[in-house]
Structure formats: structure tokens, C-alpha cells
């Protein structure tokens, strides 16, 4: 049954996503409000497909933060990259620049106000990223980052990427860390997903201004709070 559910999800979700990506360009021409509305409707469609086809739903523990805050989340599957957008107030997601260059979809990513990162771009790329982050903060939007840098399997607790501490220091924002356990239902590198509940645990915000070692240690502990059944 899980194989059939997963196959149907791939057909229904990615089938409509292909159309949504094609339509993203003309919709983005109407401005960022239209772009954000389209992106959120796609995220809600993903939620519906996960719940009604895969049988995967999310459960929130703690309180999702409001306003300008740096949100640092665990990353185990594609599920949370879309689901968490619906839990926050129009977050500006830090993502690889390659994703902003996808034809059609890249246009709406840019119009939405995501923050592309060119890891090989040097100082100029860093300045561009900071300008985008500051624009989001001026709008009172949270900045969403996955500080491990890539998806990991349940039980894996790699160190945070060095760019996280630099962003924390530069933005001078509190940090809301998010632990989650999506990898048990949506395993990395596997086609078949299992039904169940994904827990998204929002920790109490960590204040700005901490030294690198302390902020990395506290965020690392918070995003891994569900590992090992914690």
C-alpha cells in the first residue's frame, strides 16, 4: 500500500507542480504579493497531497515565532522545506542559488523574496545575500535556514555549517530552532513514504549576541532534540 500511495503522490503532486512552475512566471509579473500567494497555494496543495494521499500530517510543539527572527530547522526530507512555510509568516528561505535559476520557478522564488546563496561567489555574493536578508527583516519576515546544509538521516547530528554563525552575527536576530522527525516517514533517497505524524518542535528563541561556540552549541542541541527519542 505504501508503494501505491507513494506512486500516486508522485503522479498527482509533481504533475500539478509542473503546471504550477510553468504558470509561476506570468503570475510573478503581478508583483510579490501575487508570487507569495501562488507559492503558498502550492504549499497548501503539497500539505493536502501529503495528508490525503501519503497519510503524512504534521504536529506542532511549542510556538512558531512571529516577526523578524532567524529560524534554524533540522533537515531530513523535502516535507519540512514546504510544510514549515505554512507555519511561519511569509519566511524568506535561504537556499542554493541553483534553485533560483530553475526556468520559470526561479522567477517566483525571486519574486517571493527568497535569499539565494552562491557559496562560491565570495564577498560580492555575501553582500547580495545580506541585502536580501535586510529587506526581509525590514518587512518583519522571518529568515529560514537549514544550518546543516543538506538532508540528514534520523539519528545523524552533523555539525552546523560555518555560514550559520556568520549570518547570526551579521543579522543580530534571535534564533528559533526547530527539531523534527520527518526522516522516519520520508526517508532520504527512498521513493516509498510511510503514513504517520511528523513532529515540528519549536524551541524558545535564543537571544542575539552570543559567541559563535555558544550559539552553535545551543542551536545544535535544539534542532536535535527529537533524535534518539528525546
N, CA, C and O of each residue as an XYZ file, in Angstrom:
920
protein
N       0.824     -1.207      0.000
C       0.000      0.000      0.000
C       0.864      1.266      0.000
O       0.550      2.236     -0.690
N       1.952      1.252      0.776
C       2.827      2.420      0.830
C       3.427      2.722     -0.540
O       3.613      3.886     -0.896
N       3.731      1.672     -1.311
C       4.284      1.867     -2.660
C       3.250      2.536     -3.554
O       3.572      3.456     -4.306
N       2.006      2.072     -3.473
C       0.938      2.652     -4.290
C       0.674      4.104     -3.891
O       0.495      4.966     -4.751
N       0.652      4.367     -2.590
C       0.456      5.743     -2.116
C       1.560      6.656     -2.647
O       1.300      7.764     -3.117
N       2.782      6.172     -2.562
C       3.921      6.982     -2.994
C       3.887      7.250     -4.491
O       4.217      8.347     -4.941
N       3.484      6.234     -5.266
C       3.388      6.398     -6.717
C       2.285      7.399     -7.068
O       2.463      8.252     -7.937
N       1.150      7.285     -6.386
C       0.046      8.213     -6.647
C       0.432      9.638     -6.253
O       0.097     10.592     -6.955
N       1.135      9.780     -5.131
C       1.594     11.100     -4.704
C       2.505     11.711     -5.765
O       2.352     12.879     -6.121
N       3.448     10.924     -6.265
C       4.376     11.432     -7.276
C       3.612     11.893     -8.518
O       3.925     12.937     -9.090
N       2.618     11.119     -8.933
C       1.843     11.470    -10.115
C       1.026     12.741     -9.895
O       1.043     13.648    -10.727
N       0.312     12.801     -8.774
C      -0.602     13.915     -8.519
C       0.150     15.186     -8.135
O      -0.113     16.252     -8.692
N       1.082     15.083     -7.189
C       1.777     16.280     -6.726
C       2.719     16.840     -7.784
O       2.661     18.029     -8.097
N       3.581     16.001     -8.333
C       4.557     16.515     -9.291
C       3.905     16.862    -10.629
O       4.393     17.723    -11.362
N       2.794     16.182    -10.939
C       2.069     16.540    -12.152
C       1.557     17.968    -12.088
O       1.737     18.743    -13.027
N       0.909     18.320    -10.958
C       0.423     19.688    -10.817
C       1.576     20.673    -10.621
O       1.499     21.815    -11.074
N       2.642     20.237     -9.949
C       3.788     21.119     -9.732
C       4.388     21.568    -11.058
O       4.800     22.719    -11.195
N       4.439     20.659    -12.042
C       4.967     21.035    -13.355
C       4.135     22.159    -13.971
O       4.676     23.081    -14.582
N       2.828     22.075    -13.805
C       1.946     23.130    -14.318
C       2.135     24.410    -13.511
O       2.198     25.506    -14.069
N       2.225     24.257    -12.193
C       2.398     25.425    -11.318
C       3.684     26.167    -11.629
O       3.715     27.398    -11.613
N       4.739     25.428    -11.911
C       6.021     26.056    -12.259
C       5.891     26.840    -13.564
O       6.412     27.948    -13.685
N       5.199     26.261    -14.530
C       5.005     26.936    -15.816
C       4.204     28.226    -15.639
O       4.494     29.234    -16.283
N       3.193     28.190    -14.762
C       2.346     29.359    -14.538
C       3.001     30.402    -13.629
O       2.546     31.543    -13.549
N       4.076     29.996    -12.945
C       4.694     30.889    -11.962
C       5.203     32.179    -12.600
O       5.105     33.252    -12.004
N       5.745     32.071    -13.813
C       6.318     33.276    -14.438
C       5.270     34.356    -14.686
O       5.449     35.482    -14.223
N       4.176     34.056    -15.404
C       3.198     35.136    -15.616
C       2.582     35.654    -14.324
O       2.279     36.842    -14.214
N       2.394     34.767    -13.341
C       1.824     35.209    -12.070
C       2.773     36.161    -11.354
O       2.333     37.136    -10.745
N       4.067     35.886    -11.423
C       5.051     36.731    -10.738
C       5.100     38.139    -11.318
O       5.557     39.062    -10.645
N       4.638     38.322    -12.550
C       4.640     39.643    -13.165
C       3.673     40.604    -12.476
O       3.766     41.820    -12.647
N       2.741     40.048    -11.694
C       1.787     40.883    -10.968
C       2.341     41.357     -9.619
O       1.633     42.020     -8.861
N       3.587     41.025     -9.319
C       4.222     41.525     -8.106
C       4.418     40.464     -7.051
O       3.969     39.328     -7.197
N       5.103     40.853     -5.973
C       5.486     39.872     -4.960
C       4.287     39.343     -4.175
O       4.328     38.204     -3.710
N       3.221     40.128     -4.011
C       2.048     39.609     -3.303
C       1.442     38.444     -4.071
O       1.066     37.428     -3.486
N       1.352     38.602     -5.387
C       0.820     37.523     -6.213
C       1.746     36.312     -6.174
O       1.284     35.172     -6.115
N       3.068     36.564     -6.208
C       4.047     35.474     -6.176
C       3.959     34.702     -4.862
O       3.997     33.472     -4.847
N       3.840     35.440     -3.764
C       3.755     34.762     -2.468
C       2.445     33.992     -2.331
O       2.416     32.888     -1.786
N       1.364     34.585     -2.830
C       0.094     33.877     -2.781
C       0.126     32.588     -3.575
O      -0.413     31.571     -3.137
N       0.760     32.622     -4.751
C       0.869     31.423     -5.573
C       1.743     30.367     -4.883
O       1.401     29.184     -4.867
N       2.854     30.798     -4.322
C       3.736     29.862     -3.622
C       3.028     29.224     -2.434
O       3.195     28.030     -2.186
N       2.244     30.002     -1.700
C       1.537     29.463     -0.536
C       0.422     28.508     -0.954
O       0.163     27.516     -0.273
N      -0.240     28.807     -2.075
C      -1.278     27.881     -2.545
C      -0.657     26.553     -2.960
O      -1.246     25.494     -2.745
N       0.539     26.610     -3.560
C       1.260     25.374     -3.910
C       1.663     24.620     -2.650
O       1.575     23.393     -2.616
N       2.105     25.331     -1.610
C       2.475     24.687     -0.349
C       1.257     24.030      0.301
O       1.365     22.943      0.868
N       0.106     24.686      0.219
C      -1.124     24.085      0.767
C      -1.525     22.846     -0.028
O      -2.041     21.881      0.536
N      -1.289     22.875     -1.327
C      -1.559     21.694     -2.156
C      -0.644     20.543     -1.745
O      -1.078     19.394     -1.666
N       0.613     20.855     -1.487
C       1.541     19.831     -1.001
C       1.051     19.243      0.316
O       1.093     18.029      0.510
N       0.587     20.102      1.219
C       0.061     19.620      2.501
C      -1.134     18.694      2.282
O      -1.236     17.646      2.921
N      -2.037     19.079      1.380
C      -3.217     18.261      1.098
C      -2.803     16.903      0.534
O      -3.328     15.871      0.953
N      -1.871     16.900     -0.410
C      -1.415     15.641     -1.004
C      -0.744     14.746      0.027
O      -0.958     13.534      0.040
N       0.073     15.349      0.896
C       0.735     14.561      1.936
C      -0.286     13.933      2.870
O      -0.170     12.759      3.222
N      -1.293     14.716      3.274
C      -2.277     14.226      4.230
C      -3.220     13.198      3.608
O      -3.499     12.165      4.218
N      -3.709     13.469      2.410
C      -4.767     12.651      1.828
C      -4.285     11.522      0.938
O      -5.036     10.584      0.672
N      -3.050     11.596      0.476
C      -2.507     10.514     -0.344
C      -1.489      9.694      0.435
O      -1.580      8.468      0.490
N      -0.520     10.375      1.037
C       0.519      9.659      1.782
C       0.106      9.331      3.213
O       0.655      8.416      3.827
N      -0.864     10.080      3.745
C      -1.232      9.892      5.149
C      -0.220     10.504      6.098
O      -0.091     10.061      7.239
N       0.508     11.534      5.631
C       1.506     12.221      6.462
C       0.959     13.586      6.862
O       0.613     14.405      6.010
N       0.886     13.815      8.156
C       0.446     15.105      8.685
C       1.490     15.612      9.669
O       2.348     14.856     10.125
N       1.408     16.895      9.989
C       2.370     17.478     10.918
C       1.707     17.865     12.229
O       0.506     18.131     12.285
N       2.508     17.890     13.273
C       2.065     18.294     14.610
C       3.063     19.310     15.132
O       4.273     19.089     15.093
N       2.543     20.426     15.621
C       3.405     21.491     16.137
C       3.530     21.378     17.652
O       2.532     21.250     18.361
N       4.753     21.426     18.135
C       5.027     21.562     19.561
C       5.747     22.886     19.770
O       6.644     23.239     19.005
N       5.355     23.609     20.798
C       5.916     24.937     21.002
C       5.181     25.950     20.140
O       4.147     25.635     19.552
N       5.703     27.144     20.064
C       5.041     28.231     19.346
C       5.897     28.709     18.185
O       7.024     29.153     18.405
N       5.396     28.633     16.950
C       6.133     29.217     15.826
C       6.361     30.702     16.066
O       5.445     31.397     16.504
N       7.557     31.203     15.792
C       7.871     32.609     16.085
C       7.166     33.568     15.140
O       6.767     33.203     14.034
N       7.026     34.793     15.600
C       6.428     35.855     14.801
C       7.474     36.929     14.505
O       8.401     37.145     15.286
N       7.308     37.591     13.370
C       8.162     38.722     13.063
C       9.557     38.331     12.606
O       9.813     37.186     12.234
N      10.454     39.313     12.644
C      11.818     39.122     12.168
C      12.621     38.295     13.165
O      12.962     38.770     14.249
N      12.913     37.074     12.794
C      13.670     36.145     13.633
C      14.375     35.175     12.701
O      13.897     34.917     11.596
N      15.496     34.639     13.132
C      16.217     33.637     12.355
C      15.719     32.255     12.788
O      15.887     31.860     13.942
N      15.112     31.532     11.861
C      14.584     30.202     12.150
C      15.558     29.169     11.612
O      15.813     29.119     10.409
N      16.105     28.342     12.503
C      17.076     27.319     12.129
C      16.450     25.944     12.320
O      16.165     25.546     13.450
N      16.234     25.220     11.236
C      15.499     23.966     11.305
C      16.351     22.761     10.936
O      17.247     22.842     10.096
N      16.051     21.652     11.578
C      16.604     20.358     11.188
C      16.148     20.060      9.760
O      15.111     20.560      9.325
N      16.914     19.248      9.030
C      16.556     18.957      7.636
C      16.720     17.464      7.372
O      17.837     16.956      7.279
N      15.577     16.764      7.253
C      15.609     15.331      6.990
C      14.904     14.935      5.694
O      15.138     13.842      5.179
N      14.052     15.798      5.165
C      13.303     15.441      3.958
C      12.823     16.697      3.249
O      13.005     17.812      3.738
N      12.206     16.497      2.084
C      11.600     17.620      1.383
C      10.377     18.133      2.142
O      10.014     19.301      2.004
N       9.743     17.283      2.932
C       8.479     17.621      3.581
C       8.568     18.936      4.342
O       7.728     19.815      4.147
N       9.567     19.090      5.202
C       9.621     20.274      6.052
C       9.975     21.544      5.289
O       9.624     22.641      5.722
N      10.669     21.408      4.153
C      11.024     22.613      3.412
C       9.785     23.330      2.889
O       9.813     24.541      2.670
N       8.702     22.591      2.688
C       7.446     23.185      2.214
C       6.477     23.397      3.366
O       5.836     24.445      3.454
N       6.364     22.416      4.245
C       5.401     22.492      5.345
C       5.687     23.659      6.283
O       4.757     24.321      6.744
N       6.955     23.918      6.569
C       7.286     24.960      7.543
C       6.950     26.356      7.018
O       6.752     27.284      7.802
N       6.885     26.504      5.702
C       6.494     27.793      5.127
C       5.087     28.185      5.572
O       4.794     29.364      5.773
N       4.219     27.180      5.725
C       2.841     27.439      6.143
C       2.734     27.703      7.640
O       1.697     28.176      8.104
N       3.770     27.412      8.394
C       3.751     27.615      9.841
C       4.331     28.977     10.240
O       4.162     29.427     11.373
N       5.012     29.619      9.296
C       5.653     30.901      9.564
C       4.968     31.998      8.749
O       4.140     31.709      7.885
N       5.310     33.235      9.022
C       4.689     34.375      8.366
C       5.534     34.817      7.176
O       6.399     35.683      7.296
N       5.260     34.191      6.001
C       5.974     34.515      4.763
C       7.492     34.513      4.951
O       8.141     35.534      4.725
N       8.061     33.385      5.358
C       9.501     33.355      5.620
C      10.327     33.547      4.355
O       9.941     33.104      3.273
N      11.454     34.206      4.503
C      12.442     34.326      3.432
C      13.431     33.179      3.620
O      14.231     33.193      4.556
N      13.378     32.193      2.736
C      14.199     30.994      2.902
C      15.568     31.180      2.266
O      15.678     31.628      1.125
N      16.600     30.833      3.006
C      17.955     30.819      2.472
C      18.133     29.516      1.694
O      18.001     28.432      2.261
N      18.430     29.619      0.404
C      18.539     28.426     -0.439
C      19.668     28.568     -1.449
O      20.183     29.660     -1.690
N      20.035     27.444     -2.025
C      21.116     27.439     -3.013
C      20.713     28.254     -4.244
O      19.573     28.177     -4.704
N      21.643     29.021     -4.762
C      21.345     29.870     -5.914
C      20.856     29.054     -7.106
O      20.084     29.558     -7.921
N      21.292     27.808     -7.220
C      20.870     26.982     -8.351
C      19.346     26.851     -8.412
O      18.770     26.761     -9.496
N      18.699     26.840     -7.243
C      17.245     26.709     -7.217
C      16.553     27.956     -7.761
O      15.444     27.883     -8.292
N      17.216     29.089     -7.623
C      16.650     30.338     -8.144
C      16.874     30.476     -9.640
O      16.375     31.416    -10.259
N      17.618     29.550    -10.224
C      17.891     29.604    -11.654
C      17.073     28.585    -12.446
O      17.234     28.469    -13.661
N      16.200     27.850    -11.762
C      15.323     26.911    -12.466
C      14.367     27.710    -13.353
O      13.720     28.641    -12.874
N      14.270     27.363    -14.628
C      13.373     28.119    -15.513
C      11.954     28.222    -14.944
O      11.422     27.253    -14.403
N      11.370     29.366    -15.067
C      10.017     29.679    -14.607
C       9.941     29.730    -13.078
O       9.575     30.759    -12.509
N      10.285     28.626    -12.415
C      10.160     28.605    -10.957
C      11.124     29.575    -10.302
O      10.801     30.171     -9.274
N      12.298     29.742    -10.880
C      13.263     30.680    -10.330
C      12.718     32.090    -10.271
O      13.064     32.861     -9.375
N      11.864     32.430    -11.226
C      11.263     33.763    -11.237
C      10.399     33.989    -10.010
O      10.452     35.058     -9.402
N       9.598     32.984     -9.638
C       8.707     33.166     -8.489
C       9.487     33.064     -7.180
O       9.107     33.680     -6.184
N      10.575     32.290     -7.176
C      11.443     32.246     -5.999
C      12.011     33.632     -5.715
O      12.060     34.078     -4.569
N      12.439     34.305     -6.783
C      12.983     35.648     -6.640
C      11.906     36.644     -6.225
O      12.118     37.465     -5.332
N      10.744     36.563     -6.883
C       9.651     37.482     -6.565
C       9.131     37.264     -5.152
O       8.702     38.212     -4.494
N       9.166     36.017     -4.681
C       8.697     35.709     -3.328
C       9.571     36.384     -2.269
O       9.100     36.729     -1.185
N      10.834     36.562     -2.597
C      11.743     37.176     -1.637
C      12.610     36.174     -0.913
O      13.043     36.416      0.214
N      12.874     35.019     -1.574
C      13.823     34.060     -1.009
C      15.218     34.655     -1.064
O      15.442     35.671     -1.721
N      16.163     34.016     -0.367
C      17.528     34.552     -0.284
C      18.487     33.524     -0.890
O      18.932     32.610     -0.196
N      18.806     33.669     -2.174
C      19.729     32.729     -2.807
C      21.153     32.910     -2.291
O      21.594     34.030     -2.036
N      21.858     31.804     -2.141
C      23.236     31.833     -1.652
C      24.149     31.204     -2.700
O      23.949     30.060     -3.108
N      25.136     31.955     -3.123
C      26.163     31.456     -4.031
C      27.388     31.145     -3.179
O      28.150     32.048     -2.831
N      27.578     29.885     -2.846
C      28.641     29.500     -1.916
C      30.038     29.738     -2.473
O      31.010     29.777     -1.719
N      30.143     29.896     -3.781
C      31.459     30.129     -4.383
C      31.601     31.568     -4.888
O      32.544     31.888     -5.612
N      30.656     32.433     -4.499
C      30.628     33.781     -5.054
C      31.474     34.804     -4.330
O      31.613     35.928     -4.813
N      32.042     34.460     -3.194
C      32.914     35.374     -2.486
C      32.184     36.526     -1.816
O      31.005     36.420     -1.477
N      32.908     37.640     -1.628
C      32.389     38.777     -0.872
C      31.186     39.431     -1.549
O      30.253     39.862     -0.871
N      31.201     39.506     -2.874
C      30.086     40.138     -3.590
C      28.800     39.357     -3.370
O      27.741     39.949     -3.160
N      28.885     38.035     -3.416
C      27.705     37.197     -3.197
C      27.198     37.347     -1.763
O      25.991     37.342     -1.523
N      28.123     37.478     -0.814
C      27.736     37.652      0.579
C      27.001     38.976      0.777
O      26.003     39.034      1.495
N      27.491     40.029      0.147
C      26.825     41.330      0.260
C      25.423     41.287     -0.339
O      24.487     41.869      0.210
N      25.285     40.602     -1.456
C      23.971     40.480     -2.083
C      23.009     39.716     -1.176
O      21.845     40.092     -1.042
N      23.500     38.639     -0.550
C      22.669     37.871      0.364
C      22.235     38.719      1.547
O      21.084     38.640      1.977
N      23.137     39.525      2.074
C      22.818     40.367      3.221
C      21.786     41.427      2.859
O      20.913     41.741      3.669
N      21.875     41.978      1.661
C      20.872     42.964      1.232
C      19.493     42.334      1.167
O      18.507     42.943      1.581
N      19.419     41.109      0.645
C      18.132     40.409      0.566
C      17.598     40.099      1.964
O      16.400     40.231      2.213
N      18.480     39.689      2.874
C      18.063     39.391      4.242
C      17.575     40.646      4.952
O      16.566     40.609      5.656
N      18.278     41.745      4.772
C      17.879     43.001      5.419
C      16.536     43.505      4.887
O      15.750     44.094      5.630
N      16.276     43.272      3.596
C      14.983     43.668      3.024
C      13.853     42.855      3.656
O      12.780     43.389      3.936
N      14.101     41.554      3.880
C      13.091     40.715      4.510
C      12.845     41.149      5.958
O      11.703     41.198      6.414
N      13.914     41.459      6.664
C      13.789     41.900      8.058
C      12.998     43.203      8.133
O      12.187     43.387      9.041
N      13.229     44.104      7.185
C      12.511     45.379      7.163
C      11.010     45.168      7.005
O      10.215     45.997      7.448
N      10.618     44.059      6.372
C       9.205     43.728      6.215
C       8.666     42.950      7.412
O       7.478     42.631      7.459
N       9.531     42.643      8.379
C       9.100     41.868      9.530
C       8.955     40.392      9.250
O       8.204     39.699      9.936
N       9.676     39.894      8.232
C       9.576     38.476      7.864
C      10.675     37.671      8.558
O      11.778     38.181      8.750
N      10.393     36.423      8.937
C      11.450     35.563      9.478
C      12.391     35.092      8.375
O      12.000     34.992      7.212
N      13.627     34.804      8.749
C      14.626     34.247      7.840
C      14.756     32.764      8.164
O      15.100     32.405      9.290
N      14.487     31.903      7.191
C      14.511     30.455      7.409
C      15.780     29.857      6.822
O      16.111     30.085      5.658
N      16.486     29.086      7.647
C      17.718     28.440      7.196
C      17.770     27.018      7.728
O      17.279     26.735      8.821
N      18.365     26.131      6.951
C      18.622     24.757      7.381
C      20.131     24.658      7.618
O      20.885     24.383      6.684
N      20.575     24.879      8.850
C      22.005     25.095      9.116
C      22.896     23.874      8.928
O      24.120     24.008      8.918
N      22.311     22.681      8.777
C      23.145     21.511      8.490
C      23.588     21.500      7.027
O      24.542     20.810      6.666
N      22.890     22.268      6.192
C      23.313     22.422      4.806
C      22.792     21.381      3.845
O      22.827     21.599      2.634
N      22.304     20.244      4.345
C      21.793     19.178      3.494
C      20.894     18.283      4.321
O      20.873     18.372      5.548
N      20.147     17.414      3.640
C      19.293     16.476      4.368
C      20.143     15.419      5.070
O      21.156     14.956      4.545
N      19.702     15.054      6.265
C      20.398     14.009      7.016
C      19.397     12.935      7.415
O      18.189     13.174      7.426
N      19.900     11.765      7.738
C      19.028     10.663      8.148
C      18.733     10.753      9.650
O      19.510     11.347     10.397
N      17.617     10.167     10.097
C      17.324     10.167     11.534
C      18.497      9.605     12.333
O      19.075      8.578     11.976
N      18.832     10.289     13.404
C      19.955      9.883     14.236
C      21.258     10.562     13.884
O      22.190     10.556     14.689
N      21.349     11.153     12.691
C      22.571     11.858     12.302
C      22.532     13.285     12.843
O      21.524     13.980     12.710
N      23.618     13.710     13.444
C      23.687     15.043     14.051
C      24.983     15.742     13.637
O      25.845     15.988     14.480
N      25.128     16.060     12.363
C      26.370     16.690     11.897
C      26.523     18.089     12.470
O      25.539     18.692     12.900
N      27.737     18.611     12.482
C      27.939     19.992     12.942
C      27.257     20.967     11.993
O      27.020     20.652     10.827
N      26.942     22.157     12.504
C      26.328     23.174     11.670
C      27.334     23.714     10.666
O      28.536     23.752     10.929
N      26.829     24.130      9.517
C      27.694     24.753      8.522
C      28.212     26.087      9.075
O      27.481     26.776      9.787
N      29.446     26.460      8.764
C      30.027     27.686      9.345
C      29.271     28.958      8.981
O      29.336     29.946      9.713
N      28.552     28.946      7.855
C      27.829     30.139      7.455
C      26.708     30.528      8.403
O      26.298     31.688      8.430
N      26.207     29.576      9.181
C      25.105     29.895     10.092
C      25.532     30.926     11.126
O      24.839     31.923     11.335
N      26.669     30.692     11.772
C      27.124     31.610     12.819
C      27.396     32.996     12.246
O      27.128     34.004     12.900
N      27.927     33.050     11.025
C      28.178     34.342     10.397
C      26.890     35.094     10.123
O      26.826     36.311     10.302
N      25.860     34.374      9.687
C      24.564     35.003      9.426
C      23.938     35.484     10.734
O      23.375     36.577     10.796
N      24.038     34.671     11.764
C      23.513     35.048     13.085
C      24.193     36.317     13.600
O      23.530     37.217     14.117
N      25.486     36.381     13.461
C      26.239     37.544     13.939
C      25.893     38.790     13.124
O      25.756     39.878     13.683
N      25.751     38.637     11.808
C      25.509     39.784     10.934
C      24.092     40.330     11.078
O      23.891     41.544     11.041
N      23.112     39.448     11.241
C      21.717     39.889     11.276
C      21.281     40.380     12.652
O      20.336     41.160     12.770
N      21.981     39.912     13.700
C      21.663     40.346     15.072
C      20.201     40.058     15.436
O      19.513     40.892     16.024
N      19.750     38.858     15.071
C      18.378     38.432     15.354
C      18.374     37.292     16.363
O      19.351     36.549     16.458
N      17.273     37.141     17.127
C      17.121     35.934     17.931
C      16.932     34.731     17.011
O      16.548     34.876     15.850
N      17.205     33.552     17.540
C      17.113     32.314     16.758
C      16.042     31.407     17.357
O      16.043     31.123     18.555
N      15.126     30.958     16.492
C      14.154     29.939     16.881
C      14.566     28.637     16.218
O      14.504     28.521     14.994
N      14.987     27.653     17.008
C      15.438     26.370     16.462
C      14.255     25.408     16.360
O      13.354     25.418     17.199
N      14.277     24.580     15.317
C      13.176     23.651     15.063
C      13.723     22.234     14.939
O      14.532     21.945     14.058
N      13.277     21.363     15.822
C      13.590     19.935     15.720
C      12.434     19.248     15.005
O      11.288     19.682     15.122
N      12.723     18.188     14.271
C      11.664     17.460     13.569
C      12.110     16.029     13.320
O      13.282     15.691     13.479
N      11.149     15.190     12.923
C      11.447     13.764     12.744
C      10.859     13.215     11.447
O      10.423     12.065     11.401
N      10.844     14.031     10.396
C      10.229     13.627      9.130
C      10.946     12.462      8.457
O      10.340     11.736      7.669
N      12.228     12.277      8.759
C      13.013     11.248      8.085
C      12.540      9.834      8.322
O      12.832      8.944      7.524
N      11.814      9.607      9.404
C      11.285      8.262      9.658
C      10.172      7.900      8.676
O       9.994      6.728      8.343
N       9.428      8.898      8.215
C       8.315      8.661      7.295
C       8.704      8.932      5.840
O       8.164      8.319      4.919
N       9.635      9.847      5.649
C      10.042     10.269      4.308
C      11.554     10.097      4.232
O      12.279     11.091      4.269
N      12.053      8.861      4.126
C      13.494      8.606      4.215
C      14.274      9.236      3.068
O      13.831      9.248      1.920
N      15.414      9.745      3.402
C      16.288     10.348      2.396
C      16.688      9.315      1.347
O      17.136      8.218      1.679
N      16.523      9.679      0.081
C      16.962      8.822     -1.005
C      16.055      7.653     -1.309
O      16.421      6.786     -2.103
N      14.865      7.601     -0.693
C      13.941      6.489     -0.947
C      12.631      7.005     -1.530
O      12.146      8.077     -1.168
N      12.076      6.218     -2.438
C      10.836      6.606     -3.098
C       9.619      6.399     -2.195
O       8.692      7.210     -2.202
N       9.622      5.331     -1.431
C       8.447      4.959     -0.641
C       8.394      5.752      0.661
O       9.361      5.787      1.422
N       7.245      6.390      0.903
C       6.993      7.113      2.152
C       5.985      6.339      2.985
O       5.173      5.588      2.445
N       6.037      6.520      4.293
C       5.118      5.832      5.196
C       4.170      6.832      5.843
O       4.575      7.964      6.108
N       2.921      6.454      6.106
C       1.992      7.366      6.780
C       2.369      7.571      8.242
O       3.015      6.719      8.852
N       1.964      8.696      8.792
C       2.238      8.968     10.197
C       2.232     10.463     10.478
O       1.821     11.269      9.642
N       2.694     10.813     11.664
C       2.710     12.205     12.120
C       4.154     12.689     12.225
O       4.993     12.045     12.855
N       4.430     13.833     11.597
C       5.738     14.487     11.711
C       5.633     15.543     12.805
O       4.781     16.429     12.733
N       6.479     15.456     13.800
C       6.519     16.460     14.866
C       7.465     17.590     14.477
O       8.595     17.354     14.049
N       6.987     18.815     14.632
C       7.813     20.004     14.400
C       7.871     20.743     15.739
O       6.899     21.380     16.142
N       9.008     20.655     16.421
C       9.141     21.219     17.760
C       9.913     22.541     17.709
O      11.104     22.564     17.398
N       9.214     23.643     18.018
C       9.815     24.972     18.042
C      10.332     25.265     19.450
O       9.565     25.276     20.412
N      11.626     25.499     19.558
C      12.230     25.825     20.849
C      12.020     27.301     21.170
O      11.679     28.099     20.297
N      12.227     27.643     22.424
C      12.178     29.053     22.827
C      13.289     29.819     22.116
O      14.394     29.298     21.972
N      13.019     31.049     21.668
C      14.035     31.815     20.953
C      15.312     32.008     21.773
O      15.272     32.217     22.985
N      16.433     31.930     21.078
C      17.747     32.170     21.671
C      18.130     33.609     21.345
O      18.011     34.014     20.189
N      18.582     34.391     22.308
C      18.840     35.815     22.051
C      20.023     36.032     21.119
O      20.872     35.153     20.967
N      20.077     37.210     20.494
C      21.226     37.549     19.650
C      22.439     37.903     20.506
O      22.325     38.085     21.718
N      23.590     37.998     19.866
C      24.782     38.490     20.541
C      25.641     37.457     21.232
O      26.619     37.818     21.887
N      25.307     36.169     21.108
C      26.131     35.141     21.754
C      27.379     34.857     20.921
O      27.408     35.114     19.718
N      28.392     34.333     21.568
C      29.607     33.968     20.859
C      29.350     32.748     19.987
O      28.412     31.985     20.216
N      30.205     32.582     18.982
C      29.981     31.528     17.991
C      29.834     30.143     18.624
O      28.898     29.412     18.300
N      30.731     29.785     19.504
C      30.677     28.462     20.103
C      29.380     28.221     20.846
O      28.813     27.131     20.778
N      28.906     29.238     21.559
C      27.688     29.068     22.353
C      26.459     28.973     21.467
O      25.614     28.107     21.692
N      26.330     29.840     20.462
C      25.137     29.800     19.622
C      25.088     28.503     18.814
O      24.017     27.920     18.641
N      26.237     28.051     18.322
C      26.251     26.803     17.566
C      25.875     25.624     18.458
O      25.132     24.738     18.034
N      26.381     25.608     19.689
C      26.079     24.511     20.596
C      24.599     24.488     20.962
O      23.984     23.421     20.994
N      24.022     25.659     21.238
C      22.620     25.713     21.650
C      21.675     25.355     20.504
O      20.689     24.645     20.707
N      21.976     25.844     19.307
C      21.135     25.514     18.154
C      21.284     24.046     17.793
O      20.296     23.381     17.482
N      22.502     23.538     17.831
C      22.741     22.124     17.522
C      21.952     21.234     18.477
O      21.335     20.258     18.049
N      21.967     21.562     19.755
C      21.217     20.775     20.730
C      19.712     20.870     20.472
O      19.003     19.868     20.559
N      19.223     22.073     20.155
C      17.782     22.273     19.989
C      17.240     21.583     18.742
O      16.168     20.980     18.798
N      17.955     21.656     17.615
C      17.420     21.037     16.399
C      17.511     19.515     16.454
O      16.851     18.824     15.677
N      18.327     18.990     17.369
C      18.462     17.535     17.508
C      17.715     16.998     18.730
O      17.981     15.890     19.194
N      16.777     17.796     19.243
C      16.069     17.401     20.475
C      15.201     16.162     20.286
O      14.868     15.498     21.268
N      14.824     15.830     19.046
C      13.992     14.652     18.814
C      14.801     13.436     18.394
O      14.242     12.357     18.193
N      16.097     13.597     18.262
C      16.935     12.459     17.887
C      17.069     11.496     19.069
O      17.235     11.918     20.213
N      16.997     10.242     18.781
C      17.112      9.239     19.840
C      15.907      9.208     20.755
O      15.993      8.747     21.893
N      14.757      9.711     20.244
C      13.543      9.632     21.041
C      13.438     10.675     22.132
O      12.652     10.520     23.067
N      14.238     11.760     22.019
C      14.210     12.814     23.048
C      12.882     13.514     23.087
O      12.688     14.425     23.891
